[in-house]
Amino acid sequence: MSKILCIGEALIDMICTDKGRSLAQGENFLKKTGGAPTNVAAAIAALGGSVSMAAKVGNDPFGKQLIDTMKDFGVSTEFMLLDDSHFTTFAFVSLMEDGERDFVFNRGADGQLSEADIDAINLDEFAIIHFGSATAFLPGPLQQAYTSLLKRAQEKNIFVSFDPNYRHLLFKNNTPSFIAQSWHFLQHCNFFKLSDEEAMLLTNTTTLMDAAEKLLQQTSALFTITLGKDGTLLGYQKNISILPSIPVKPVDTTGAGDAFVGAVLYQLSFKTTDEIKKLPVEAWNTIITNANKAGARTCEYMGAMEAFKQLTADIFN
C-alpha cells in the first residue's frame, strides 16, 4: 500500500443550530472539525489507508483538537504544524429560512502553510498527493505552496488528485481567479472530482453534458462529476458514462464528496502511478462504484467525522 499526502485547510466549523436565525441572532453553535482535505485524509485512514495531512493550525485549543482528531483516525500529523502567530481558522455558518447561508469566514493559520514548510516534506515517501483547494486559492502563503508542490509532484511522477471545492461565499468577489487557478490544476493532475455546479462554472457552460465534453477536450485526466442521487459521471479516454448512485435515506450529506474522494484514493493506493494509468474502464467502474458506496454511507450519519467512523473497506464487498 502506497502512502497518500493530503494538503490544504484544517479548520473549525461553527454551525448555528438555531434554524432560520442569522449569525447575529443565533445563540447556539455546534463545533465541528472541518476542512475538505482534512475530511479526505480522515476518510482514507478510516478505510485503512496510509495517509499524512499537511496543514497549519493555530497553537491553541482548536488547533490541538484538529491534530488530535486526525491522530484518532490514524492520520499521520507530523506535517500538521502549529502556528504561534495566527489563530486556527474558523467558519461560522447558519442556514436561513430561505435556504441561503449566513456565512462568516475568520481565516487564520491555515493560509500560512508556506512553500518552505512544504519543501521540508520528503515526497519520495508518497505515491499520491491530494489537493483539496477550498481556501488554497485565496491570497496567502498557502497559495504559492500549492503551486510549488504540484510542480514537485509532477517531476517525481506522483499521482495527483484535485478537488476544487468551490465555495461561493469565499470567492464571490474573485471568481475569475478561482477559475483560472482551478484550470491550472485540472490540466496538470491525473484525477479530479467536481460537482455539477463546479463543472459548469469552470467550463462556462449551462448543461452537464456540455461541461463534460469540454473537460474531455481540454484535460487529459480521468475525472468524475458527482450528481447526488443521480449518480456519478465518469470521463475517461474520451468517453462519458454515468454510474448509478447507491440508494440511501440521507440524514446529512456533509462530507459525502470527501468520503467519495477518499475511497477513490484508498483503492488507488494499492497500485503504482504507471499501473493506475493503464487501468481499463471496467476497473474504474468498480473503483467509482465503491466510492459511491462510501459517499452513501456518509450520508446516513450526522456530521462528517462521525460518519467517517463508520467507514471500513468492508463496504466495498
C-alpha positions as CSV (number, residue, x, y, z in Angstrom):
1,M,0.0,0.0,0.0
2,S,1.3,3.4,-1.0
3,K,1.3,6.5,1.2
4,I,-1.0,9.4,0.4
5,L,-0.4,13.0,1.3
6,C,-3.4,15.4,1.6
7,I,-2.7,19.2,1.7
8,G,-5.0,22.1,2.5
9,E,-7.1,23.7,5.1
10,A,-7.8,22.3,8.5
11,L,-10.4,24.4,10.3
12,I,-13.2,24.5,12.8
13,D,-16.8,24.8,11.5
14,M,-19.1,26.6,13.9
15,I,-22.6,25.6,12.8
16,C,-25.6,27.6,14.2
17,T,-28.2,25.1,15.4
18,D,-30.9,27.8,15.7
19,K,-32.6,27.1,12.5
20,G,-33.6,30.1,10.4
21,R,-31.6,32.6,12.5
22,S,-28.8,34.7,11.3
23,L,-25.4,34.5,12.9
24,A,-26.1,37.7,14.7
25,Q,-29.3,36.2,16.1
26,G,-28.1,32.7,16.8
27,E,-27.1,31.7,20.3
28,N,-26.3,28.0,19.9
29,F,-23.4,26.7,17.9
30,L,-22.0,23.2,17.2
31,K,-18.2,23.0,16.9
32,K,-17.0,20.6,14.2
33,T,-13.6,19.6,12.9
34,G,-13.6,20.5,9.2
35,G,-11.7,21.4,6.0
36,A,-12.2,19.4,2.8
37,P,-8.7,17.8,2.5
38,T,-8.8,17.1,6.3
39,N,-12.0,15.2,5.7
40,V,-10.5,13.3,2.8
41,A,-7.5,12.3,5.0
42,A,-9.8,11.1,7.7
43,A,-11.8,9.0,5.3
44,I,-8.7,7.4,3.8
45,A,-7.5,6.5,7.3
46,A,-10.9,5.1,8.3
47,L,-10.8,2.8,5.3
48,G,-7.4,1.5,6.4
49,G,-5.2,3.6,4.2
50,S,-1.8,5.2,5.0
51,V,-2.2,8.9,4.9
52,S,-0.5,12.1,6.1
53,M,-2.1,15.6,6.4
54,A,-0.1,18.8,5.6
55,A,-1.7,21.9,7.1
56,K,-1.1,24.7,9.5
57,V,-3.3,25.3,12.6
58,G,-3.1,27.7,15.5
59,N,-1.2,26.9,18.6
60,D,-4.4,27.0,20.5
61,P,-7.1,24.5,21.8
62,F,-8.8,24.3,18.4
63,G,-5.6,23.6,16.5
64,K,-4.8,20.9,19.0
65,Q,-8.3,19.5,18.6
66,L,-7.8,19.2,14.9
67,I,-4.5,17.4,15.3
68,D,-5.9,15.1,18.0
69,T,-8.9,14.3,15.8
70,M,-6.6,13.3,12.9
71,K,-4.5,11.1,15.2
72,D,-7.6,9.4,16.4
73,F,-8.4,8.3,12.9
74,G,-4.8,7.1,12.3
75,V,-3.7,10.0,10.1
76,S,0.0,11.0,10.4
77,T,0.1,14.5,11.7
78,E,3.9,15.2,11.5
79,F,3.1,17.8,8.8
80,M,0.3,19.5,10.7
81,L,2.2,22.5,12.0
82,L,1.3,24.7,15.0
83,D,1.5,28.5,14.3
84,D,2.2,30.7,17.3
85,S,1.3,33.9,15.4
86,H,-2.1,33.0,13.9
87,F,-5.3,31.6,15.4
88,T,-6.9,28.5,14.0
89,T,-9.2,29.2,11.0
90,F,-13.0,29.3,11.8
91,A,-16.0,29.2,9.5
92,F,-19.3,30.3,11.0
93,V,-22.4,29.1,9.2
94,S,-26.2,29.5,9.7
95,L,-28.9,28.2,7.4
96,M,-31.6,30.8,6.9
97,E,-35.3,30.2,6.3
98,D,-35.0,31.0,2.5
99,G,-32.3,28.4,2.2
100,E,-29.4,30.9,1.9
101,R,-26.4,30.6,4.2
102,D,-25.3,33.3,6.6
103,F,-21.5,32.9,6.5
104,V,-18.5,34.5,8.2
105,F,-15.0,33.2,7.5
106,N,-12.3,34.1,10.0
107,R,-9.1,33.0,8.3
108,G,-6.1,32.3,10.4
109,A,-3.3,29.7,10.4
110,D,-4.5,27.5,7.5
111,G,-3.4,30.2,5.0
112,Q,0.1,30.4,6.5
113,L,1.3,27.0,5.3
114,S,4.3,28.1,3.3
115,E,6.5,26.8,0.4
116,A,9.3,26.3,2.9
117,D,7.0,24.2,5.1
118,I,6.2,22.0,2.1
119,D,9.7,21.8,0.8
120,A,10.6,20.1,4.1
121,I,8.4,17.1,3.2
122,N,10.2,14.2,1.6
123,L,8.0,13.4,-1.3
124,D,9.8,10.1,-2.0
125,E,7.6,8.7,0.7
126,F,4.4,9.4,-1.2
127,A,2.8,7.9,-4.4
128,I,-0.4,10.0,-4.3
129,I,-0.9,13.7,-3.4
130,H,-4.4,15.1,-3.0
131,F,-5.0,18.9,-3.3
132,G,-8.4,20.0,-1.8
133,S,-8.4,23.7,-2.6
134,A,-11.3,25.3,-0.8
135,T,-9.1,28.0,0.8
136,A,-5.8,27.4,-1.0
137,F,-6.7,29.7,-3.9
138,L,-7.2,32.6,-1.6
139,P,-4.2,35.0,-1.2
140,G,-1.6,33.9,1.2
141,P,1.5,31.6,1.6
142,L,-0.6,28.5,1.1
143,Q,-1.5,29.6,-2.5
144,Q,2.2,29.5,-3.5
145,A,2.9,26.4,-1.6
146,Y,0.2,24.6,-3.5
147,T,1.6,25.5,-6.9
148,S,5.1,24.6,-5.8
149,L,4.0,21.2,-4.5
150,L,2.1,20.5,-7.7
151,K,5.3,21.1,-9.8
152,R,7.4,18.9,-7.5
153,A,4.8,16.1,-7.7
154,Q,4.9,16.1,-11.5
155,E,8.7,16.0,-11.5
156,K,8.6,12.9,-9.3
157,N,5.8,11.2,-11.3
158,I,3.5,11.2,-8.2
159,F,-0.2,10.7,-8.9
160,V,-2.0,14.0,-8.4
161,S,-5.7,14.2,-7.3
162,F,-7.6,17.5,-7.2
163,D,-10.9,18.7,-5.9
164,P,-11.6,22.5,-6.2
165,N,-14.2,22.6,-3.5
166,Y,-15.7,25.9,-4.8
167,R,-17.4,28.0,-2.1
168,H,-19.3,30.9,-3.5
169,L,-19.2,32.7,-0.2
170,L,-15.4,32.6,-0.2
171,F,-14.9,33.7,-3.8
172,K,-18.0,35.7,-4.7
173,N,-15.8,38.8,-5.4
174,N,-13.0,36.9,-7.1
175,T,-14.5,34.0,-9.0
176,P,-12.3,34.6,-12.2
177,S,-9.2,34.0,-10.1
178,F,-10.6,30.8,-8.7
179,I,-11.5,29.5,-12.2
180,A,-8.0,30.4,-13.6
181,Q,-6.2,28.7,-10.7
182,S,-8.5,25.6,-10.9
183,W,-7.8,25.2,-14.6
184,H,-4.0,25.1,-13.9
185,F,-4.7,22.1,-11.7
186,L,-7.2,20.5,-14.0
187,Q,-4.6,20.4,-16.7
188,H,-1.8,19.1,-14.6
189,C,-3.4,16.4,-12.4
190,N,-4.2,12.8,-13.0
191,F,-7.6,12.7,-11.4
192,F,-10.1,15.3,-10.4
193,K,-13.6,15.4,-8.9
194,L,-16.2,18.1,-9.5
195,S,-19.8,18.7,-8.5
196,D,-22.2,19.5,-11.4
197,E,-22.2,23.2,-10.3
198,E,-18.4,23.3,-10.3
199,A,-18.2,21.6,-13.7
200,M,-20.5,24.2,-15.3
201,L,-18.8,27.1,-13.6
202,L,-15.3,26.1,-14.6
203,T,-16.3,25.4,-18.2
204,N,-18.6,28.3,-18.6
205,T,-21.4,26.1,-19.8
206,T,-25.1,25.7,-18.9
207,T,-25.6,21.9,-19.2
208,L,-23.8,19.0,-17.6
209,M,-23.0,17.2,-20.8
210,D,-21.6,20.4,-22.4
211,A,-19.4,20.7,-19.3
212,A,-18.2,17.1,-19.5
213,E,-17.4,17.4,-23.2
214,K,-15.3,20.5,-22.7
215,L,-13.4,18.8,-19.8
216,L,-12.7,15.8,-22.1
217,Q,-11.4,18.1,-24.8
218,Q,-9.2,20.3,-22.6
219,T,-7.9,17.9,-19.9
220,S,-6.1,14.6,-20.0
221,A,-7.1,13.4,-16.5
222,L,-9.7,10.9,-15.6
223,F,-12.5,12.8,-13.9
224,T,-15.8,12.4,-12.1
225,I,-18.7,14.7,-11.7
226,T,-20.8,13.8,-8.7
227,L,-24.6,14.2,-9.3
228,G,-26.1,13.2,-5.9
229,K,-28.9,10.8,-6.2
230,D,-28.5,10.8,-10.0
231,G,-25.1,9.0,-9.8
232,T,-21.6,9.9,-10.9
233,L,-20.4,10.9,-14.3
234,L,-17.1,9.3,-15.3
235,G,-15.0,10.9,-18.0
236,Y,-12.3,8.5,-19.3
237,Q,-10.4,8.0,-22.5
238,K,-12.6,10.5,-24.4
239,N,-15.7,8.6,-23.2
240,I,-18.5,9.6,-20.8
241,S,-20.6,7.2,-18.7
242,I,-22.9,7.6,-15.7
243,L,-22.7,5.2,-12.8
244,P,-25.8,4.9,-10.6
245,S,-25.9,6.2,-7.1
246,I,-26.4,4.0,-4.0
247,P,-30.0,4.3,-2.7
248,V,-30.0,5.8,0.8
249,K,-32.2,7.9,3.0
250,P,-29.8,10.9,3.7
251,V,-29.5,12.2,7.3
252,D,-26.7,14.7,6.5
253,T,-24.7,15.0,3.2
254,T,-21.8,16.8,4.8
255,G,-18.5,15.1,3.8
256,A,-20.1,12.8,1.3
257,G,-17.9,14.2,-1.5
258,D,-14.8,13.9,0.6
259,A,-15.6,10.3,1.5
260,F,-16.0,9.7,-2.2
261,V,-12.6,11.1,-3.0
262,G,-11.0,9.3,0.0
263,A,-12.4,6.0,-1.2
264,V,-11.1,6.5,-4.8
265,L,-7.6,7.3,-3.5
266,Y,-7.6,4.5,-0.9
267,Q,-8.3,2.0,-3.7
268,L,-5.6,3.5,-6.0
269,S,-3.0,3.3,-3.2
270,F,-2.6,-0.4,-3.9
271,K,-1.2,0.4,-7.4
272,T,1.7,2.3,-8.8
273,T,1.2,5.5,-10.8
274,D,2.0,3.7,-14.0
275,E,-0.4,0.9,-13.2
276,I,-3.2,3.4,-12.5
277,K,-2.6,5.0,-15.9
278,K,-3.2,1.6,-17.5
279,L,-6.4,0.7,-15.7
280,P,-9.2,-0.3,-18.1
281,V,-12.6,1.3,-17.9
282,E,-14.0,-1.8,-16.1
283,A,-11.6,-1.3,-13.2
284,W,-12.5,2.4,-13.0
285,N,-16.2,1.5,-12.9
286,T,-15.6,-0.7,-9.9
287,I,-13.5,2.0,-8.2
288,I,-16.2,4.7,-8.7
289,T,-19.0,2.3,-7.6
290,N,-17.1,1.6,-4.4
291,A,-16.5,5.3,-3.9
292,N,-20.3,5.9,-4.3
293,K,-20.8,3.4,-1.5
294,A,-18.5,5.3,0.8
295,G,-20.3,8.6,-0.1
296,A,-23.7,7.0,0.6
297,R,-22.6,5.5,3.9
298,T,-21.5,9.0,5.0
299,C,-25.0,10.4,4.3
300,E,-26.5,8.1,6.8
301,Y,-24.9,9.8,9.8
302,M,-24.9,13.3,11.2
303,G,-21.6,15.1,10.8
304,A,-18.7,14.2,8.6
305,M,-16.3,12.9,11.2
306,E,-18.9,10.9,12.9
307,A,-19.8,9.4,9.6
308,F,-16.2,8.5,8.7
309,K,-16.0,6.4,11.9
310,Q,-18.5,4.1,10.2
311,L,-16.3,3.7,7.1
312,T,-14.4,0.4,6.6
313,A,-13.2,-1.3,3.5
314,D,-15.9,-4.0,4.1
315,I,-18.5,-1.6,2.5
316,F,-16.9,-2.4,-0.9
317,N,-17.9,-6.1,-0.7
